[in-house]
Amino acid sequence: MHSVLFITQSCAYGATGGGLGGRMLMSMLEGCVGQGLDVAVLGPKTMELPHLQQARVLDFRTRSNKFLTFLRLLSGYQALCGWREHLKLQSLIATQEYDWVFMDVSLFGKLTRFTRRYSQSRCLVHFQNIEYDYFKGQAKALPFWYRLVYWNAAYNERLAAKYAHDISLVNFEEAGRLKSLYDRTFDLCLPVCMHAPVLSQKQPDNQTLQLLFVGAPYYANVQGIRHFIQHILPHTTAHLTVVGRDMATQLADVLTPQVTCLGFVPDLAEAYAKSHVVVAPLYVGAGMKVKIAEAWAYGKKVIATTFAASGYDVSDAQTITLCDDDQLFADAINREPIGDGVCKAARQKFEQLYDTKVVQQKMKAFLESRL
């Protein structure tokens, strides 16, 4: 049985794409190596540790405030992983002789360099996206001090790309960017995935086309759905439901009778069951958007921008319609029939390509082939 140290800070991101992606990697690794997995969890002290059946969870949570975050970033460390956490992790890597050290984001450049230089472990870095591009886009819209975050991400990602034995990506489309930025090729593609949910038997209102948008209150989601509400939705007869923590606050000044904001909901199954179509009007960000796979998992067709669907199989018009023009987006919505809201082709595509069980088999085969 192989031994793996999985270093994760994605668990601190909650119900976001990055958070869900990190938890899925952790779950799949436990399925691959069982008790051979150690999980080093980075995050604030207030964060709850993950509960795993077989793996050992190592607590590297730390105090977090604006001053400590500034010092850590200025020193080239991560906001949730300062020099003390680095020293503890370095000691663990140097003494435990793991077969693999698996980083769940490309921001652990210093740790990747240490692993390559001072241990016999094989180091795999997972690029949830090209962080350089993501933080560069964020820096344009956020305060000046955020450029320190951008610089830190660029510095650490370059180290990670240079010193990793192996690199995994979430989609093939970012391979070109990885090559042009860091002159590296990827070794494994681990797309966004999730466990297949149980579908609700409820059906949407058949009087009006019901649209659904699910997203946390981050810039890409807020900017995209605000634009949709202001410039696309008014040209349709549909009704939009927005699900996501604090989204009502973010959208308060653009809400109309055509929009319902539910905020956080404990069970997404009902929200999906009451919708006909899921919309993903995103224009900025990076990586694969979990909301596409999630919509297909619940058997829903998606209408999205090309950017939002980056990395996905979009060859089947039954499961997704791509629109990069406001009027075309509205026209696509107006053409959708008002039926039972079930797209069997979408669920089938999810089961074939994005179900955790399928991706886990790919991961297991790769880990065994490299040792």
C-alpha positions as a Markdown table, in Angstrom:
| # | Residue | x | y | z |
|---|---|---|---|---|
| 1 | Met | 0.0 | 0.0 | 0.0 |
| 2 | His | 1.3 | 3.4 | -1.0 |
| 3 | Ser | 1.7 | 6.2 | 1.5 |
| 4 | Val | 0.5 | 9.7 | 0.6 |
| 5 | Leu | 0.7 | 13.1 | 2.3 |
| 6 | Phe | -2.0 | 15.3 | 1.0 |
| 7 | Ile | -1.5 | 19.0 | 1.8 |
| 8 | Thr | -4.7 | 21.0 | 1.5 |
| 9 | Gln | -5.8 | 24.6 | 2.1 |
| 10 | Ser | -8.8 | 24.2 | -0.1 |
| 11 | Cys | -10.9 | 22.9 | 2.8 |
| 12 | Ala | -10.8 | 26.5 | 4.2 |
| 13 | Tyr | -12.7 | 27.8 | 1.2 |
| 14 | Gly | -16.1 | 26.3 | 2.2 |
| 15 | Ala | -18.7 | 25.6 | -0.4 |
| 16 | Thr | -16.8 | 27.2 | -3.3 |
| 17 | Gly | -15.4 | 25.6 | -6.4 |
| 18 | Gly | -12.0 | 25.4 | -4.9 |
| 19 | Gly | -13.3 | 24.0 | -1.6 |
| 20 | Leu | -15.4 | 21.3 | -3.3 |
| 21 | Gly | -12.5 | 20.4 | -5.6 |
| 22 | Gly | -10.1 | 20.0 | -2.6 |
| 23 | Arg | -12.5 | 17.8 | -0.7 |
| 24 | Met | -13.1 | 15.6 | -3.8 |
| 25 | Leu | -9.3 | 15.1 | -4.2 |
| 26 | Met | -9.1 | 14.1 | -0.5 |
| 27 | Ser | -12.0 | 11.7 | -0.8 |
| 28 | Met | -10.5 | 10.1 | -4.0 |
| 29 | Leu | -7.1 | 9.7 | -2.4 |
| 30 | Glu | -8.6 | 8.0 | 0.6 |
| 31 | Gly | -10.4 | 5.7 | -1.8 |
| 32 | Cys | -7.1 | 4.9 | -3.5 |
| 33 | Val | -4.7 | 4.3 | -0.6 |
| 34 | Gly | -7.0 | 4.1 | 2.5 |
| 35 | Gln | -5.0 | 4.1 | 5.7 |
| 36 | Gly | -1.9 | 5.1 | 3.8 |
| 37 | Leu | -3.2 | 8.6 | 3.5 |
| 38 | Asp | -2.2 | 11.5 | 5.9 |
| 39 | Val | -4.1 | 14.8 | 5.3 |
| 40 | Ala | -2.4 | 18.0 | 6.5 |
| 41 | Val | -5.1 | 20.6 | 6.8 |
| 42 | Leu | -4.2 | 24.3 | 6.6 |
| 43 | Gly | -6.7 | 26.9 | 7.6 |
| 44 | Pro | -7.9 | 29.3 | 10.3 |
| 45 | Lys | -8.4 | 27.9 | 13.8 |
| 46 | Thr | -12.1 | 28.4 | 13.5 |
| 47 | Met | -12.4 | 26.0 | 10.6 |
| 48 | Glu | -13.8 | 22.5 | 11.3 |
| 49 | Leu | -11.5 | 19.6 | 10.5 |
| 50 | Pro | -12.7 | 17.2 | 7.8 |
| 51 | His | -14.0 | 13.8 | 9.0 |
| 52 | Leu | -12.4 | 10.8 | 7.1 |
| 53 | Gln | -13.1 | 7.1 | 7.6 |
| 54 | Gln | -9.5 | 5.7 | 7.2 |
| 55 | Ala | -7.0 | 8.5 | 6.6 |
| 56 | Arg | -5.2 | 10.3 | 9.4 |
| 57 | Val | -6.0 | 14.0 | 9.7 |
| 58 | Leu | -3.1 | 16.3 | 10.8 |
| 59 | Asp | -4.1 | 19.7 | 12.2 |
| 60 | Phe | -2.0 | 22.6 | 10.8 |
| 61 | Arg | -4.7 | 25.2 | 11.4 |
| 62 | Thr | -3.3 | 28.6 | 12.6 |
| 63 | Arg | -4.3 | 32.0 | 13.8 |
| 64 | Ser | -5.5 | 34.3 | 11.1 |
| 65 | Asn | -5.9 | 38.1 | 11.0 |
| 66 | Lys | -5.0 | 40.9 | 8.6 |
| 67 | Phe | -1.7 | 41.6 | 10.2 |
| 68 | Leu | -0.5 | 38.0 | 10.1 |
| 69 | Thr | -1.8 | 37.6 | 6.6 |
| 70 | Phe | 0.2 | 40.7 | 5.5 |
| 71 | Leu | 3.4 | 39.4 | 7.1 |
| 72 | Arg | 3.0 | 35.9 | 5.6 |
| 73 | Leu | 2.4 | 37.2 | 2.1 |
| 74 | Leu | 5.2 | 39.7 | 2.3 |
| 75 | Ser | 7.6 | 36.9 | 3.3 |
| 76 | Gly | 6.5 | 34.7 | 0.3 |
| 77 | Tyr | 4.3 | 32.4 | 2.3 |
| 78 | Gln | 0.5 | 31.8 | 2.1 |
| 79 | Ala | -2.2 | 33.6 | 4.0 |
| 80 | Leu | -3.0 | 30.3 | 5.9 |
| 81 | Cys | 0.5 | 28.8 | 5.9 |
| 82 | Gly | 3.2 | 30.9 | 7.5 |
| 83 | Trp | 6.8 | 30.0 | 8.4 |
| 84 | Arg | 5.8 | 28.0 | 11.5 |
| 85 | Glu | 3.5 | 25.8 | 9.5 |
| 86 | His | 6.1 | 25.5 | 6.8 |
| 87 | Leu | 8.7 | 24.3 | 9.3 |
| 88 | Lys | 6.3 | 21.7 | 10.7 |
| 89 | Leu | 5.4 | 20.4 | 7.3 |
| 90 | Gln | 9.1 | 20.3 | 6.2 |
| 91 | Ser | 9.9 | 18.2 | 9.2 |
| 92 | Leu | 7.0 | 15.9 | 8.4 |
| 93 | Ile | 8.0 | 15.5 | 4.8 |
| 94 | Ala | 11.7 | 14.9 | 5.7 |
| 95 | Thr | 11.1 | 12.3 | 8.3 |
| 96 | Gln | 8.1 | 10.2 | 7.3 |
| 97 | Glu | 9.3 | 9.0 | 3.9 |
| 98 | Tyr | 6.0 | 9.2 | 2.0 |
| 99 | Asp | 5.8 | 7.7 | -1.4 |
| 100 | Trp | 3.9 | 10.8 | -2.6 |
| 101 | Val | 3.4 | 14.4 | -1.4 |
| 102 | Phe | 0.3 | 15.7 | -3.1 |
| 103 | Met | -0.3 | 19.5 | -3.0 |
| 104 | Asp | -4.0 | 20.4 | -3.7 |
| 105 | Val | -3.1 | 23.9 | -5.1 |
| 106 | Ser | -0.2 | 25.3 | -7.1 |
| 107 | Leu | 0.5 | 28.0 | -4.4 |
| 108 | Phe | 2.7 | 25.8 | -2.3 |
| 109 | Gly | 5.9 | 26.6 | -4.3 |
| 110 | Lys | 8.2 | 26.7 | -1.3 |
| 111 | Leu | 7.0 | 23.4 | 0.0 |
| 112 | Thr | 7.3 | 21.9 | -3.5 |
| 113 | Arg | 10.9 | 23.0 | -3.7 |
| 114 | Phe | 11.8 | 21.6 | -0.3 |
| 115 | Thr | 10.2 | 18.3 | -1.1 |
| 116 | Arg | 12.1 | 18.0 | -4.3 |
| 117 | Arg | 15.4 | 18.9 | -2.7 |
| 118 | Tyr | 15.3 | 17.2 | 0.7 |
| 119 | Ser | 13.1 | 14.1 | 0.5 |
| 120 | Gln | 12.7 | 11.0 | -1.5 |
| 121 | Ser | 9.0 | 11.5 | -2.0 |
| 122 | Arg | 7.5 | 12.1 | -5.4 |
| 123 | Cys | 5.8 | 15.4 | -5.5 |
| 124 | Leu | 2.5 | 15.9 | -7.4 |
| 125 | Val | 1.0 | 19.5 | -7.6 |
| 126 | His | -2.6 | 19.9 | -8.6 |
| 127 | Phe | -3.3 | 23.0 | -10.6 |
| 128 | Gln | -7.0 | 23.8 | -9.9 |
| 129 | Asn | -6.4 | 26.6 | -12.3 |
| 130 | Ile | -3.5 | 28.8 | -13.5 |
| 131 | Glu | -3.4 | 31.0 | -10.3 |
| 132 | Tyr | -1.2 | 33.6 | -12.1 |
| 133 | Asp | -4.1 | 34.4 | -14.5 |
| 134 | Tyr | -6.7 | 34.2 | -11.7 |
| 135 | Phe | -5.0 | 36.6 | -9.3 |
| 136 | Lys | -4.0 | 38.9 | -12.1 |
| 137 | Gly | -7.6 | 39.2 | -13.1 |
| 138 | Gln | -8.7 | 39.8 | -9.5 |
| 139 | Ala | -6.0 | 42.4 | -9.0 |
| 140 | Lys | -7.5 | 44.6 | -11.7 |
| 141 | Ala | -10.8 | 44.9 | -9.9 |
| 142 | Leu | -9.7 | 44.9 | -6.2 |
| 143 | Pro | -7.7 | 47.5 | -4.0 |
| 144 | Phe | -4.0 | 48.2 | -4.7 |
| 145 | Trp | -2.8 | 46.1 | -1.7 |
| 146 | Tyr | -4.2 | 43.0 | -3.4 |
| 147 | Arg | -1.3 | 43.2 | -5.8 |
| 148 | Leu | 0.8 | 41.7 | -2.9 |
| 149 | Val | -1.5 | 38.6 | -3.1 |
| 150 | Tyr | -1.0 | 38.5 | -6.9 |
| 151 | Trp | 2.8 | 38.7 | -6.6 |
| 152 | Asn | 2.9 | 36.0 | -3.9 |
| 153 | Ala | 0.7 | 33.7 | -6.1 |
| 154 | Ala | 2.9 | 34.3 | -9.2 |
| 155 | Tyr | 6.1 | 33.6 | -7.2 |
| 156 | Asn | 4.9 | 30.4 | -5.6 |
| 157 | Glu | 3.2 | 29.0 | -8.6 |
| 158 | Arg | 6.4 | 29.4 | -10.6 |
| 159 | Leu | 8.3 | 27.5 | -7.9 |
| 160 | Ala | 5.7 | 24.8 | -7.9 |
| 161 | Ala | 5.8 | 24.3 | -11.7 |
| 162 | Lys | 9.6 | 24.2 | -11.6 |
| 163 | Tyr | 10.1 | 21.7 | -8.8 |
| 164 | Ala | 7.1 | 19.4 | -9.0 |
| 165 | His | 7.8 | 15.8 | -10.3 |
| 166 | Asp | 4.3 | 15.6 | -11.7 |
| 167 | Ile | 1.6 | 18.1 | -12.5 |
| 168 | Ser | -2.1 | 17.5 | -12.8 |
| 169 | Leu | -4.6 | 19.9 | -14.4 |
| 170 | Val | -8.4 | 20.0 | -14.3 |
| 171 | Asn | -8.7 | 20.3 | -18.0 |
| 172 | Phe | -6.7 | 20.1 | -21.2 |
| 173 | Glu | -7.4 | 23.7 | -22.2 |
| 174 | Glu | -4.9 | 25.0 | -19.6 |
| 175 | Ala | -2.1 | 22.9 | -20.9 |
| 176 | Gly | -1.1 | 25.6 | -23.4 |
| 177 | Arg | -1.0 | 28.2 | -20.7 |
| 178 | Leu | 1.1 | 26.0 | -18.4 |
| 179 | Lys | 3.6 | 25.5 | -21.2 |
| 180 | Ser | 3.8 | 29.1 | -22.2 |
| 181 | Leu | 4.2 | 30.4 | -18.7 |
| 182 | Tyr | 6.3 | 27.8 | -17.1 |
| 183 | Asp | 7.6 | 25.6 | -19.9 |
| 184 | Arg | 6.0 | 22.5 | -18.3 |
| 185 | Thr | 3.7 | 19.8 | -19.7 |
| 186 | Phe | 1.1 | 18.2 | -17.5 |
| 187 | Asp | 1.1 | 14.5 | -16.5 |
| 188 | Leu | -2.5 | 13.9 | -15.4 |
| 189 | Cys | -5.9 | 15.4 | -16.1 |
| 190 | Leu | -8.2 | 15.3 | -13.1 |
| 191 | Pro | -11.4 | 17.1 | -14.1 |
| 192 | Val | -13.9 | 18.7 | -11.7 |
| 193 | Cys | -15.9 | 15.8 | -10.2 |
| 194 | Met | -18.4 | 15.1 | -7.5 |
| 195 | His | -20.5 | 12.2 | -6.0 |
| 196 | Ala | -23.6 | 11.6 | -7.9 |
| 197 | Pro | -26.5 | 13.2 | -5.9 |
| 198 | Val | -29.9 | 11.6 | -5.3 |
| 199 | Leu | -32.4 | 13.4 | -7.5 |
| 200 | Ser | -35.6 | 14.9 | -6.0 |
| 201 | Gln | -38.9 | 13.9 | -7.4 |
| 202 | Lys | -40.3 | 17.4 | -7.3 |
| 203 | Gln | -41.0 | 19.3 | -10.5 |
| 204 | Pro | -40.8 | 23.0 | -11.5 |
| 205 | Asp | -43.7 | 25.3 | -12.1 |
| 206 | Asn | -45.0 | 24.7 | -15.6 |
| 207 | Gln | -46.4 | 28.2 | -16.0 |
| 208 | Thr | -43.0 | 30.0 | -16.3 |
| 209 | Leu | -39.6 | 28.9 | -17.3 |
| 210 | Gln | -37.6 | 28.6 | -14.1 |
| 211 | Leu | -33.9 | 29.5 | -14.3 |
| 212 | Leu | -31.3 | 28.7 | -11.6 |
| 213 | Phe | -27.9 | 30.2 | -10.7 |
| 214 | Val | -25.8 | 28.7 | -7.9 |
| 215 | Gly | -22.7 | 30.5 | -6.7 |
| 216 | Ala | -20.8 | 31.8 | -3.7 |
| 217 | Pro | -20.4 | 35.7 | -3.3 |
| 218 | Tyr | -17.1 | 36.0 | -5.2 |
| 219 | Tyr | -16.3 | 38.6 | -7.8 |
| 220 | Ala | -16.8 | 36.3 | -10.9 |
| 221 | Asn | -20.2 | 35.1 | -9.7 |
| 222 | Val | -21.4 | 38.5 | -8.6 |
| 223 | Gln | -20.2 | 40.3 | -11.7 |
| 224 | Gly | -21.7 | 37.7 | -14.0 |
| 225 | Ile | -25.1 | 37.3 | -12.4 |
| 226 | Arg | -25.5 | 41.1 | -12.0 |
| 227 | His | -24.9 | 41.5 | -15.7 |
| 228 | Phe | -27.4 | 38.8 | -16.4 |
| 229 | Ile | -30.1 | 40.3 | -14.3 |
| 230 | Gln | -29.6 | 43.8 | -15.8 |
| 231 | His | -29.0 | 43.0 | -19.5 |
| 232 | Ile | -30.3 | 39.5 | -20.3 |
| 233 | Leu | -33.1 | 38.5 | -18.0 |
| 234 | Pro | -35.4 | 41.5 | -18.9 |
| 235 | His | -35.5 | 40.3 | -22.5 |
| 236 | Thr | -37.0 | 36.9 | -21.4 |
| 237 | Thr | -40.2 | 35.8 | -19.8 |
| 238 | Ala | -38.3 | 33.5 | -17.4 |
| 239 | His | -38.0 | 33.7 | -13.6 |
| 240 | Leu | -34.5 | 33.4 | -12.0 |
| 241 | Thr | -33.7 | 31.9 | -8.6 |
| 242 | Val | -30.3 | 32.7 | -7.2 |
| 243 | Val | -28.8 | 30.4 | -4.5 |
| 244 | Gly | -25.7 | 31.3 | -2.6 |
| 245 | Arg | -24.6 | 32.7 | 0.8 |
| 246 | Asp | -24.9 | 36.5 | 1.0 |
| 247 | Met | -25.9 | 36.8 | -2.7 |
| 248 | Ala | -29.1 | 38.7 | -1.7 |
| 249 | Thr | -26.8 | 41.4 | -0.2 |
| 250 | Gln | -24.6 | 41.5 | -3.3 |
| 251 | Leu | -27.6 | 41.8 | -5.6 |
| 252 | Ala | -29.9 | 44.0 | -3.6 |
| 253 | Asp | -29.7 | 47.0 | -5.9 |
| 254 | Val | -30.5 | 45.0 | -9.1 |
| 255 | Leu | -33.2 | 42.7 | -7.9 |
| 256 | Thr | -36.6 | 42.8 | -9.7 |
| 257 | Pro | -39.8 | 40.8 | -9.5 |
| 258 | Gln | -38.2 | 38.4 | -12.0 |
| 259 | Val | -35.6 | 37.3 | -9.4 |
| 260 | Thr | -35.8 | 35.4 | -6.2 |
| 261 | Cys | -32.7 | 35.2 | -3.9 |
| 262 | Leu | -32.7 | 32.2 | -1.6 |
| 263 | Gly | -29.3 | 32.7 | 0.0 |
| 264 | Phe | -27.7 | 29.6 | 1.5 |
| 265 | Val | -29.8 | 26.4 | 1.2 |
| 266 | Pro | -28.9 | 23.2 | 3.1 |
| 267 | Asp | -30.1 | 20.9 | 0.4 |
| 268 | Leu | -29.5 | 21.9 | -3.3 |
| 269 | Ala | -31.5 | 19.0 | -4.6 |
| 270 | Glu | -34.8 | 20.8 | -4.1 |
| 271 | Ala | -33.6 | 24.0 | -5.7 |
| 272 | Tyr | -32.4 | 22.1 | -8.8 |
| 273 | Ala | -35.6 | 20.0 | -8.9 |
| 274 | Lys | -37.7 | 23.3 | -9.1 |
| 275 | Ser | -35.7 | 24.6 | -12.1 |
| 276 | His | -35.9 | 23.9 | -15.8 |
| 277 | Val | -32.5 | 25.2 | -16.8 |
| 278 | Val | -29.3 | 26.3 | -15.1 |
| 279 | Val | -27.5 | 29.5 | -16.3 |
| 280 | Ala | -23.8 | 30.2 | -16.0 |
| 281 | Pro | -23.2 | 33.8 | -17.3 |
| 282 | Leu | -19.5 | 34.0 | -16.2 |
| 283 | Tyr | -16.9 | 36.2 | -17.9 |
| 284 | Val | -13.9 | 36.2 | -15.6 |
| 285 | Gly | -12.1 | 33.7 | -13.3 |
| 286 | Ala | -10.1 | 30.6 | -13.9 |
| 287 | Gly | -10.3 | 26.8 | -14.0 |
| 288 | Met | -13.3 | 24.5 | -14.5 |
| 289 | Lys | -16.5 | 25.8 | -12.9 |
| 290 | Val | -18.0 | 23.3 | -10.6 |
| 291 | Lys | -21.5 | 24.7 | -11.3 |
| 292 | Ile | -21.5 | 23.0 | -14.8 |
| 293 | Ala | -20.8 | 19.5 | -13.5 |
| 294 | Glu | -23.2 | 20.0 | -10.6 |
| 295 | Ala | -26.0 | 21.1 | -13.0 |
| 296 | Trp | -25.5 | 18.0 | -15.1 |
| 297 | Ala | -25.3 | 15.8 | -12.0 |
| 298 | Tyr | -28.8 | 17.0 | -11.1 |
| 299 | Gly | -30.0 | 16.3 | -14.7 |
| 300 | Lys | -30.2 | 19.9 | -15.8 |
| 301 | Lys | -29.4 | 21.6 | -19.2 |
| 302 | Val | -27.0 | 24.5 | -18.9 |
| 303 | Ile | -27.0 | 27.8 | -20.9 |
| 304 | Ala | -23.6 | 29.4 | -20.4 |
| 305 | Thr | -20.9 | 31.6 | -21.8 |
| 306 | Thr | -18.0 | 29.9 | -23.6 |
| 307 | Phe | -15.8 | 31.0 | -20.7 |
| 308 | Ala | -17.9 | 29.4 | -18.0 |
| 309 | Ala | -17.9 | 26.1 | -19.8 |
| 310 | Ser | -14.1 | 26.1 | -20.3 |
| 311 | Gly | -12.7 | 22.6 | -19.9 |
| 312 | Tyr | -16.0 | 20.7 | -20.3 |
| 313 | Asp | -17.3 | 18.5 | -23.1 |
| 314 | Val | -19.7 | 20.9 | -24.9 |
| 315 | Ser | -20.2 | 18.8 | -28.0 |
| 316 | Asp | -23.8 | 17.8 | -27.1 |
| 317 | Ala | -26.4 | 20.5 | -27.7 |
| 318 | Gln | -28.9 | 18.6 | -25.6 |
| 319 | Thr | -26.8 | 19.3 | -22.4 |
| 320 | Ile | -25.5 | 22.8 | -23.0 |
| 321 | Thr | -25.9 | 25.9 | -25.1 |
| 322 | Leu | -23.1 | 28.4 | -25.4 |
| 323 | Cys | -23.9 | 32.1 | -25.8 |
| 324 | Asp | -21.4 | 35.0 | -25.7 |
| 325 | Asp | -23.8 | 37.8 | -26.8 |
| 326 | Asp | -26.6 | 39.1 | -24.5 |
| 327 | Gln | -29.3 | 38.9 | -27.1 |
| 328 | Leu | -28.3 | 35.4 | -28.2 |
| 329 | Phe | -28.3 | 34.4 | -24.5 |
| 330 | Ala | -31.9 | 35.8 | -24.1 |
| 331 | Asp | -33.0 | 34.1 | -27.3 |
| 332 | Ala | -31.6 | 30.7 | -26.1 |
| 333 | Ile | -33.6 | 31.0 | -22.9 |
| 334 | Asn | -36.8 | 32.0 | -24.8 |
| 335 | Arg | -36.4 | 28.9 | -27.0 |
| 336 | Glu | -36.3 | 26.5 | -24.0 |
| 337 | Pro | -39.5 | 24.4 | -23.6 |
| 338 | Ile | -41.3 | 24.4 | -20.4 |
| 339 | Gly | -41.4 | 20.7 | -19.5 |
| 340 | Asp | -40.5 | 18.5 | -16.5 |
| 341 | Gly | -37.0 | 20.0 | -16.3 |
| 342 | Val | -35.2 | 16.7 | -16.6 |
| 343 | Cys | -32.4 | 16.3 | -19.1 |
| 344 | Lys | -31.4 | 12.6 | -19.1 |
| 345 | Ala | -28.5 | 13.3 | -21.4 |
| 346 | Ala | -27.0 | 15.7 | -18.9 |
| 347 | Arg | -27.1 | 13.1 | -16.1 |
| 348 | Gln | -25.6 | 10.5 | -18.4 |
| 349 | Lys | -22.7 | 12.8 | -19.4 |
| 350 | Phe | -22.0 | 13.5 | -15.7 |
| 351 | Glu | -21.9 | 9.8 | -14.9 |
| 352 | Gln | -19.5 | 9.1 | -17.8 |
| 353 | Leu | -17.1 | 11.9 | -17.3 |
| 354 | Tyr | -17.4 | 13.7 | -14.0 |
| 355 | Asp | -18.6 | 11.2 | -11.4 |
| 356 | Thr | -16.0 | 10.8 | -8.6 |
| 357 | Lys | -15.8 | 7.0 | -9.2 |
| 358 | Val | -14.7 | 7.5 | -12.8 |
| 359 | Val | -12.0 | 10.1 | -11.9 |
| 360 | Gln | -10.8 | 8.1 | -8.9 |
| 361 | Gln | -9.9 | 5.2 | -11.1 |
| 362 | Lys | -7.8 | 7.4 | -13.3 |
| 363 | Met | -6.0 | 8.8 | -10.3 |
| 364 | Lys | -5.3 | 5.3 | -8.8 |
| 365 | Ala | -3.9 | 4.1 | -12.1 |
| 366 | Phe | -1.6 | 7.1 | -12.3 |
| 367 | Leu | -0.3 | 6.8 | -8.8 |
| 368 | Glu | 0.5 | 3.1 | -9.3 |
| 369 | Ser | 2.2 | 3.7 | -12.6 |
| 370 | Arg | 4.7 | 6.2 | -11.3 |
| 371 | Leu | 6.1 | 4.1 | -8.4 |
